[in-house]
């Protein structure tokens, strides 16, 4: 897929937000149900920690995998390890040779390898038996959630789809919609002799397959008389059944909000009886043959295995600002959202990563906070962008321009380097000092008034800041997020060399992107003995030195910048400063602090996909309106710019920088 096609996909989604309203409502239902049942799973955090440790120890462990294979074979399974997706498809074709009908239950890996389409070309009908997956199969659209694939479709749309499919009017009544499809699916199951399922976990110690489902269809697919084919991946192997139950418990709660699913099947081989002379005869009531096809497709050999820690709960989708706008247009078949793009990149499928939207991530990092396995999708996508850049694939022209500008002008805005220091004219700033103000590219060029106010506020704190002037470099934040890791590190190292030369012991930035970038390589501040702080942290330390008169700006709310909050853990300091400079307290948005919503401008999104950035910005502004705020306060020039411009010309929500309020609250003798 070309960048032109990706951009067209973004524009189409941004222009028709209403088409995914049902998906958003469904996501809200999941979150509400989680809140209702939260007290019934009090050890949630402990379970998440256990899951992370289990996945770290299990994924890619060849010894554990071989143990699982041995136990499975001992239990009567026939095991096939397919090195590639094509090999898996060939094996499954061989297994279903002679049959013209296969029924299957929900399985992300079968979507990943396009099993239904592949068998269809051989004249074999593959019928999805999960209601949501059957709806998706008939509609031809992409699934929107791992456990609720059709949650983006309204009952009217489903009614119209069924009416066309059955050739007669089907009402919008959910009970009627369920009835007619249940009857059709039942008729297919009654005719089929081969069933395909996925697996939520494979246990090495017991040699068991664990399948979780709500509709009962997976059990029926697993009990057809001739053959049960389990299609799974190598990363599904865990040490014990106890570990598998932890996986299922978390997946059920996080994907649906319920404590336990209707069915948990543990299969340890073909059914058997020993009721005749105590001799074992297999295939009493279940299938005569149970086959497990492990799809590797680069998983065991992958250097970065973190993407494979996923249990398919979909929590990342519920909090992803990009997915909230694009829905199924972001991700890969079977692996939705940024995780799909990351997984493709980690497996070396770079073209697929481009198609999935590797460049659509805002780098907000909300996904890691809510992921039960703490998968760092943000980092994974940044690494994927680096691989794309190295392979010269999926180049985004706007991003190429930003990187070239950083290299040539020491800023991403294509502005001559000397202009970065224009804001400081007449301020008499020294080039050397123990406390150095690092204005950064965005504040210097986009918010020069804010830079001057920072100097005034620092002086009011009794600190005379030094400033590098035209010698100030770019911090490398933009370069790193676009995948240019070597350049980003080179810039960070050069910045610290400059700080050291200037005699700085403390560096203060007004852009969270700068403080985040400079602290990203944690060994550099330690090596040079230099502390890097965001302005909100610096001011919080010096509040006692300021003579402040609280100002009244009406009902307001504070927007946590992603680079300041989730990236650096700075939440309290801006709020303590606001408590000192405002006459009335701010109101927290529903998503704030660690769960803060994104402004939409990060990760190169605003530069390359302005429509997406604008829609994400509108979502954040609505969150502020929902709590009655008339003003948004933030402490990031990127956030402020995108939130202002997302409103359009008719925008009525002021977005104010924190330093502006501090400056207004200063007594006359400190100005």
QUIRA-V356096 format. One record per pair of residues at least 24 apart in sequence whose ideal C-beta (glycine too) atoms are under 7 Angstrom apart, sorted by the first residue. I is the first residue (numbers start at 1). J is the second residue. D is the distance in Angstrom with one decimal. If there is no record, write none. Layout:
I:J:D ; I:J:D
//
This chain:
1:354:6.3 ; 1:355:4.2 ; 3:394:6.9 ; 3:396:5.6 ; 6:357:6.7 ; 7:609:6.6 ; 9:329:5.1 ; 10:326:6.8 ; 10:609:4.9 ; 10:611:5.8 ; 10:612:5.0 ; 11:611:5.3 ; 13:325:5.9 ; 13:326:4.7 ; 13:329:5.6 ; 14:325:6.4 ; 14:611:3.9 ; 14:612:6.1 ; 14:615:4.9 ; 17:615:6.6 ; 20:152:5.4 ; 20:327:4.6 ; 22:151:6.7 ; 22:152:5.5 ; 22:153:6.3 ; 22:154:4.9 ; 23:144:5.0 ; 23:151:5.3 ; 23:152:3.6 ; 23:327:5.6 ; 24:324:6.6 ; 26:148:6.0 ; 26:151:3.7 ; 27:318:4.7 ; 30:256:6.5 ; 30:257:5.1 ; 30:318:6.4 ; 31:318:6.3 ; 33:256:6.9 ; 33:257:2.6 ; 33:258:6.9 ; 34:253:6.8 ; 34:257:4.5 ; 37:257:6.0 ; 37:258:6.9 ; 37:259:5.7 ; 40:259:5.2 ; 41:253:5.7 ; 41:259:6.3 ; 47:246:5.7 ; 47:249:6.5 ; 47:250:5.7 ; 48:250:6.9 ; 48:372:4.6 ; 50:246:5.7 ; 51:246:6.1 ; 51:247:6.6 ; 51:250:6.0 ; 51:372:5.4 ; 51:373:5.4 ; 52:373:5.2 ; 52:374:5.5 ; 54:238:5.7 ; 54:243:5.0 ; 55:309:3.9 ; 55:373:5.4 ; 58:237:6.0 ; 58:238:5.3 ; 58:239:6.4 ; 59:235:4.8 ; 59:305:4.9 ; 59:308:4.9 ; 59:309:6.2 ; 60:300:5.9 ; 60:305:4.7 ; 62:300:6.8 ; 64:204:5.2 ; 64:237:6.0 ; 64:239:6.5 ; 65:234:5.9 ; 65:237:5.5 ; 67:204:4.5 ; 68:202:5.6 ; 68:204:3.9 ; 68:207:6.7 ; 68:237:4.8 ; 71:204:6.3 ; 71:206:6.7 ; 71:207:2.8 ; 72:207:4.5 ; 72:292:6.1 ; 74:207:6.1 ; 75:207:4.5 ; 75:268:5.0 ; 75:269:3.7 ; 76:269:3.7 ; 76:270:5.0 ; 76:282:6.2 ; 76:290:6.9 ; 77:269:5.8 ; 77:290:5.3 ; 77:292:5.2 ; 78:289:6.7 ; 78:291:4.7 ; 79:292:5.2 ; 80:291:6.6 ; 80:292:7.0 ; 80:293:4.7 ; 80:294:6.9 ; 81:294:4.8 ; 81:296:6.5 ; 82:293:6.0 ; 82:294:6.6 ; 82:295:5.4 ; 82:296:6.4 ; 83:296:5.3 ; 84:297:5.5 ; 85:113:4.3 ; 85:295:6.3 ; 85:297:5.0 ; 88:113:5.6 ; 88:293:5.6 ; 88:295:4.5 ; 89:113:6.0 ; 89:115:6.8 ; 89:118:4.9 ; 91:293:5.7 ; 92:229:6.4 ; 92:231:7.0 ; 92:293:6.1 ; 93:119:6.9 ; 93:122:6.2 ; 95:227:6.6 ; 95:229:5.7 ; 95:291:5.8 ; 96:124:6.0 ; 96:194:5.7 ; 99:124:6.5 ; 99:193:6.6 ; 99:194:5.3 ; 100:124:5.9 ; 100:125:6.4 ; 101:125:5.1 ; 101:188:6.9 ; 101:191:6.0 ; 101:192:5.0 ; 102:126:5.0 ; 102:192:6.5 ; 102:194:5.1 ; 102:196:5.9 ; 103:127:5.0 ; 103:129:5.3 ; 103:188:5.5 ; 103:189:5.4 ; 103:192:4.4 ; 103:195:5.4 ; 103:221:5.4 ; 104:128:6.2 ; 104:129:6.6 ; 104:195:6.7 ; 104:196:3.8 ; 104:197:6.7 ; 104:221:6.1 ; 105:129:5.6 ; 105:130:5.8 ; 105:197:4.7 ; 105:198:7.0 ; 105:213:6.4 ; 105:217:5.2 ; 105:218:3.8 ; 105:221:4.8 ; 106:130:4.5 ; 106:133:5.6 ; 106:198:6.4 ; 106:213:6.9 ; 107:197:6.4 ; 107:198:2.9 ; 107:231:5.8 ; 108:146:6.4 ; 108:198:6.6 ; 108:312:5.8 ; 108:334:3.8 ; 108:335:6.5 ; 109:198:6.1 ; 109:231:5.5 ; 109:232:6.2 ; 109:233:5.3 ; 109:295:5.6 ; 109:334:6.3 ; 110:196:6.7 ; 110:198:6.6 ; 110:231:5.3 ; 111:333:4.4 ; 111:334:3.5 ; 112:333:5.9 ; 112:334:3.9 ; 112:335:6.6 ; 113:295:6.2 ; 114:333:6.8 ; 115:231:6.9 ; 127:188:4.5 ; 129:185:5.1 ; 129:189:6.5 ; 129:217:3.9 ; 129:221:6.0 ; 130:215:6.1 ; 130:217:5.8 ; 131:178:6.7 ; 131:181:5.8 ; 131:215:6.4 ; 134:181:6.0 ; 134:185:6.5 ; 135:161:6.8 ; 138:165:5.5 ; 141:328:6.8 ; 142:328:3.5 ; 143:328:6.4 ; 143:336:7.0 ; 144:327:5.6 ; 144:328:5.0 ; 145:314:4.9 ; 145:317:6.2 ; 146:255:6.3 ; 146:312:4.4 ; 146:313:7.0 ; 146:314:4.6 ; 146:336:6.9 ; 147:255:4.2 ; 147:256:6.1 ; 147:314:6.5 ; 152:327:5.7 ; 152:328:6.9 ; 185:217:7.0 ; 189:220:5.3 ; 192:224:5.7 ; 193:224:5.5 ; 193:225:5.5 ; 193:226:4.0 ; 194:224:6.1 ; 194:226:5.6 ; 194:227:4.6 ; 194:229:6.9 ; 195:221:3.3 ; 195:222:5.8 ; 195:224:4.4 ; 195:228:5.4 ; 196:221:6.6 ; 196:229:4.7 ; 196:231:6.1 ; 197:221:5.3 ; 197:222:5.5 ; 197:230:5.7 ; 198:231:6.1 ; 198:232:6.0 ; 199:230:5.4 ; 199:232:4.2 ; 199:236:5.6 ; 200:247:6.2 ; 200:248:5.6 ; 200:251:6.5 ; 201:236:5.6 ; 201:238:5.3 ; 201:244:3.7 ; 201:247:4.9 ; 202:232:6.3 ; 202:236:5.1 ; 202:237:4.8 ; 203:238:6.1 ; 203:240:5.8 ; 203:241:5.0 ; 203:244:5.2 ; 204:237:5.8 ; 204:239:5.5 ; 205:239:6.0 ; 205:240:4.7 ; 206:241:5.2 ; 206:268:6.4 ; 207:268:6.3 ; 208:241:6.1 ; 208:266:5.3 ; 208:267:6.5 ; 208:268:4.8 ; 209:267:4.4 ; 209:292:6.9 ; 210:244:4.4 ; 210:248:6.4 ; 210:264:6.9 ; 210:266:5.5 ; 211:265:4.5 ; 212:248:4.7 ; 212:251:6.5 ; 212:252:6.4 ; 212:261:4.9 ; 212:264:5.4 ; 213:261:6.4 ; 213:263:5.1 ; 214:261:5.2 ; 214:262:4.5 ; 214:263:6.9 ; 216:262:6.9 ; 216:263:6.0 ; 218:263:7.0 ; 218:265:6.7 ; 219:263:6.0 ; 219:265:5.6 ; 222:265:6.6 ; 222:267:6.5 ; 223:286:5.0 ; 223:287:6.9 ; 224:287:5.8 ; 225:287:6.2 ; 225:288:6.9 ; 226:287:6.0 ; 226:288:6.1 ; 226:289:6.8 ; 227:287:5.3 ; 227:289:4.6 ; 227:291:6.6 ; 228:287:4.4 ; 228:290:4.8 ; 229:291:4.9 ; 229:293:6.5 ; 230:291:6.9 ; 230:292:4.5 ; 230:293:7.0 ; 231:293:5.0 ; 231:295:6.7 ; 232:292:6.7 ; 232:294:6.1 ; 233:294:6.6 ; 233:295:5.2 ; 233:299:6.2 ; 234:294:5.4 ; 234:296:5.2 ; 234:299:4.9 ; 234:300:5.6 ; 235:299:5.6 ; 235:308:3.8 ; 241:266:7.0 ; 247:311:5.4 ; 250:311:6.4 ; 250:313:6.6 ; 250:372:4.8 ; 251:311:4.9 ; 251:312:6.4 ; 251:313:4.9 ; 254:313:3.8 ; 254:315:4.9 ; 254:372:6.0 ; 255:313:4.5 ; 255:314:5.3 ; 297:347:6.4 ; 298:347:4.2 ; 298:348:5.8 ; 299:347:6.8 ; 302:346:5.4 ; 302:347:5.8 ; 304:346:4.6 ; 304:380:6.9 ; 304:383:6.7 ; 306:375:5.6 ; 306:376:6.5 ; 306:380:6.4 ; 307:339:6.6 ; 307:342:4.8 ; 307:343:4.2 ; 307:346:4.6 ; 307:375:6.6 ; 307:380:5.7 ; 309:373:4.0 ; 309:375:5.3 ; 310:339:5.9 ; 310:373:6.8 ; 310:375:6.3 ; 311:372:6.6 ; 311:373:6.7 ; 313:372:6.3 ; 315:370:4.5 ; 315:371:6.1 ; 315:372:6.9 ; 316:367:3.8 ; 316:370:6.5 ; 316:371:5.8 ; 316:377:6.4 ; 319:366:4.5 ; 319:367:6.5 ; 319:370:5.1 ; 320:366:6.7 ; 320:367:6.0 ; 321:362:5.9 ; 321:364:6.2 ; 321:597:6.7 ; 321:598:4.3 ; 321:600:6.3 ; 321:616:4.4 ; 321:619:6.7 ; 322:360:5.2 ; 322:361:6.3 ; 322:362:6.2 ; 322:612:6.7 ; 324:619:6.4 ; 325:612:5.9 ; 325:615:4.6 ; 325:616:6.2 ; 330:357:4.7 ; 330:360:5.9 ; 331:356:5.5 ; 332:356:4.6 ; 338:367:6.3 ; 338:377:4.7 ; 338:381:5.7 ; 339:375:7.0 ; 339:377:5.5 ; 341:381:6.1 ; 341:384:6.5 ; 342:377:5.2 ; 342:380:3.7 ; 342:381:5.3 ; 342:384:6.1 ; 345:380:6.9 ; 345:383:7.0 ; 345:384:3.0 ; 345:387:5.9 ; 346:380:6.5 ; 350:387:6.1 ; 350:388:5.8 ; 350:391:5.6 ; 350:393:5.0 ; 351:393:6.6 ; 353:384:5.3 ; 353:388:6.9 ; 354:388:6.7 ; 354:393:6.1 ; 354:394:3.4 ; 358:384:4.9 ; 358:385:6.1 ; 358:388:6.5 ; 358:394:6.9 ; 359:385:6.7 ; 359:394:6.8 ; 359:396:5.3 ; 359:604:6.7 ; 359:608:6.6 ; 360:605:6.7 ; 360:609:6.6 ; 360:612:6.8 ; 361:603:5.2 ; 362:598:5.2 ; 362:600:6.1 ; 362:602:4.4 ; 362:603:4.6 ; 362:605:4.9 ; 362:616:6.8 ; 363:481:5.1 ; 363:602:4.8 ; 363:603:3.6 ; 364:562:4.3 ; 364:598:3.8 ; 364:602:6.3 ; 365:562:5.9 ; 365:566:4.4 ; 365:567:6.5 ; 366:598:6.9 ; 369:566:6.5 ; 369:594:5.6 ; 369:595:6.7 ; 382:480:6.7 ; 382:481:6.0 ; 382:483:6.0 ; 385:482:6.0 ; 385:483:2.9 ; 386:483:3.8 ; 386:485:5.3 ; 388:483:6.5 ; 389:483:4.8 ; 389:484:6.5 ; 396:608:4.8 ; 398:607:4.5 ; 398:608:4.2 ; 399:482:5.0 ; 399:604:5.1 ; 399:607:6.7 ; 399:608:5.9 ; 402:478:5.7 ; 402:482:6.6 ; 402:604:6.7 ; 402:607:6.0 ; 403:479:6.0 ; 403:482:6.1 ; 403:484:5.5 ; 406:474:5.1 ; 406:478:6.2 ; 406:479:5.4 ; 410:473:5.1 ; 410:474:4.9 ; 411:441:3.8 ; 411:445:6.5 ; 411:474:5.5 ; 412:441:6.1 ; 412:478:4.7 ; 413:441:6.3 ; 413:445:5.2 ; 415:445:5.6 ; 417:470:6.3 ; 418:470:5.2 ; 419:445:7.0 ; 420:444:4.4 ; 420:445:6.3 ; 420:470:6.9 ; 420:472:6.2 ; 421:469:4.5 ; 421:470:4.8 ; 422:448:6.8 ; 423:448:3.6 ; 423:451:4.6 ; 423:452:6.0 ; 424:467:5.8 ; 424:469:6.6 ; 427:452:6.8 ; 427:455:5.7 ; 429:455:6.9 ; 429:465:6.7 ; 429:466:6.8 ; 429:467:4.0 ; 430:466:5.1 ; 431:466:6.3 ; 431:467:6.9 ; 431:468:6.3 ; 431:469:6.2 ; 431:502:6.3 ; 432:466:5.5 ; 432:502:4.9 ; 432:503:4.9 ; 433:464:6.6 ; 433:465:6.7 ; 433:466:3.1 ; 433:503:6.4 ; 433:504:6.8 ; 434:503:6.4 ; 434:504:6.3 ; 434:505:4.6 ; 434:506:6.6 ; 435:463:5.2 ; 435:465:5.5 ; 435:466:6.7 ; 435:506:4.9 ; 435:508:6.6 ; 436:465:6.5 ; 436:466:4.5 ; 436:467:6.9 ; 436:499:6.1 ; 436:502:5.8 ; 436:504:4.0 ; 436:507:5.0 ; 437:465:4.0 ; 437:467:5.3 ; 437:508:5.4 ; 438:472:6.7 ; 438:507:5.2 ; 438:508:6.8 ; 438:509:4.7 ; 438:514:5.9 ; 439:472:6.6 ; 439:510:6.7 ; 440:475:6.3 ; 440:509:5.8 ; 440:510:6.7 ; 440:511:4.1 ; 440:514:4.2 ; 441:474:5.6 ; 442:511:5.4 ; 442:637:4.2 ; 442:638:5.9 ; 443:510:4.9 ; 443:511:5.4 ; 443:637:5.1 ; 446:637:5.5 ; 446:641:6.2 ; 447:637:4.9 ; 447:657:6.9 ; 450:510:6.5 ; 450:637:6.9 ; 450:657:5.3 ; 450:659:5.5 ; 450:660:6.8 ; 451:510:6.9 ; 453:659:5.0 ; 453:660:6.5 ; 453:663:4.3 ; 454:510:5.1 ; 454:535:6.1 ; 454:659:5.4 ; 456:663:6.2 ; 456:671:6.4 ; 457:539:6.7 ; 457:659:6.2 ; 457:662:5.2 ; 457:663:6.0 ; 457:666:7.0 ; 458:508:7.0 ; 460:546:5.7 ; 460:666:5.6 ; 460:670:3.9 ; 461:542:3.8 ; 461:545:4.8 ; 461:546:6.3 ; 462:545:5.1 ; 465:508:7.0 ; 466:502:5.9 ; 466:504:6.6 ; 468:498:6.0 ; 468:502:6.4 ; 471:498:6.4 ; 473:498:6.7 ; 475:514:4.4 ; 475:517:4.2 ; 475:518:5.6 ; 476:517:5.1 ; 477:513:4.0 ; 477:514:6.4 ; 477:516:6.4 ; 477:517:3.7 ; 480:517:6.4 ; 480:520:6.9 ; 481:602:6.9 ; 481:603:5.1 ; 481:604:6.4 ; 482:604:5.2 ; 489:521:6.3 ; 492:517:6.3 ; 492:518:6.1 ; 492:520:7.0 ; 492:521:5.3 ; 492:524:6.1 ; 493:524:6.6 ; 496:524:4.9 ; 496:528:5.0 ; 496:530:6.5 ; 499:528:6.7 ; 499:530:5.3 ; 500:528:5.0 ; 500:530:7.0 ; 504:530:5.9 ; 505:529:6.9 ; 505:530:6.2 ; 505:531:7.0 ; 506:531:4.8 ; 506:533:6.6 ; 507:532:4.8 ; 508:533:5.4 ; 508:535:5.8 ; 508:538:4.7 ; 509:534:5.9 ; 509:535:6.8 ; 510:535:4.7 ; 510:659:6.4 ; 511:636:6.4 ; 511:637:5.7 ; 512:561:4.5 ; 512:563:3.8 ; 512:564:3.6 ; 512:635:6.8 ; 512:636:4.9 ; 513:563:4.9 ; 513:638:6.4 ; 515:568:6.5 ; 516:563:4.2 ; 516:567:4.6 ; 516:568:5.8 ; 519:568:6.6 ; 534:564:5.8 ; 534:570:6.0 ; 535:635:6.9 ; 535:659:6.3 ; 536:570:6.5 ; 536:573:4.6 ; 536:574:4.2 ; 536:577:5.8 ; 536:635:5.3 ; 536:658:6.2 ; 537:570:6.1 ; 537:573:4.9 ; 539:577:5.2 ; 539:662:6.3 ; 540:573:4.0 ; 540:576:5.2 ; 540:577:5.7 ; 543:577:6.9 ; 543:580:5.6 ; 546:666:6.8 ; 546:670:6.9 ; 547:667:4.0 ; 547:669:6.9 ; 547:670:5.5 ; 548:580:5.6 ; 548:581:5.8 ; 548:665:4.4 ; 548:666:6.6 ; 549:665:5.7 ; 549:667:6.1 ; 550:581:6.0 ; 550:582:5.7 ; 550:583:4.1 ; 550:665:6.2 ; 551:581:6.4 ; 551:582:6.4 ; 551:583:6.4 ; 551:661:6.4 ; 551:664:5.1 ; 551:665:5.2 ; 552:583:4.5 ; 552:584:6.7 ; 553:582:6.8 ; 553:631:5.3 ; 554:630:4.8 ; 554:631:6.4 ; 555:587:6.4 ; 555:628:5.3 ; 555:629:5.3 ; 555:630:5.0 ; 556:582:7.0 ; 556:586:5.1 ; 556:629:5.6 ; 556:630:6.8 ; 556:631:4.2 ; 556:633:5.6 ; 557:586:5.4 ; 557:587:5.2 ; 557:588:6.8 ; 557:589:5.4 ; 557:624:5.0 ; 557:627:6.0 ; 557:629:3.9 ; 557:632:6.0 ; 558:586:5.1 ; 558:633:4.9 ; 559:599:6.8 ; 559:620:6.8 ; 559:632:5.3 ; 559:633:6.9 ; 559:634:4.3 ; 559:639:6.1 ; 560:592:6.0 ; 560:593:5.9 ; 560:596:3.8 ; 561:634:6.1 ; 561:635:6.2 ; 561:636:3.7 ; 561:639:5.0 ; 562:596:6.9 ; 562:598:5.8 ; 562:602:6.2 ; 563:636:6.8 ; 564:635:6.3 ; 564:636:6.5 ; 565:593:6.4 ; 565:594:6.7 ; 565:596:5.6 ; 566:594:6.3 ; 574:635:5.4 ; 574:658:6.0 ; 577:658:6.6 ; 577:662:6.6 ; 578:633:6.6 ; 581:661:4.9 ; 581:662:5.5 ; 581:665:4.0 ; 582:661:6.9 ; 586:633:6.9 ; 587:627:4.8 ; 587:628:6.5 ; 587:629:5.9 ; 589:623:4.6 ; 589:624:6.0 ; 589:627:5.5 ; 590:623:6.1 ; 590:626:6.8 ; 591:623:6.1 ; 597:623:5.6 ; 599:639:4.1 ; 599:642:4.9 ; 599:643:5.4 ; 600:642:5.4 ; 600:646:6.8 ; 601:638:4.8 ; 601:639:6.6 ; 601:641:6.8 ; 601:642:3.6 ; 602:638:6.7 ; 606:642:5.7 ; 613:642:5.7 ; 614:646:4.6 ; 617:642:4.9 ; 617:643:5.4 ; 617:646:2.8 ; 618:646:5.2 ; 621:646:6.4 ; 621:647:6.3 ; 621:653:5.5 ; 624:653:6.6 ; 631:656:6.0 ; 633:658:6.1 ; 633:661:6.7 ; 634:658:7.0
//
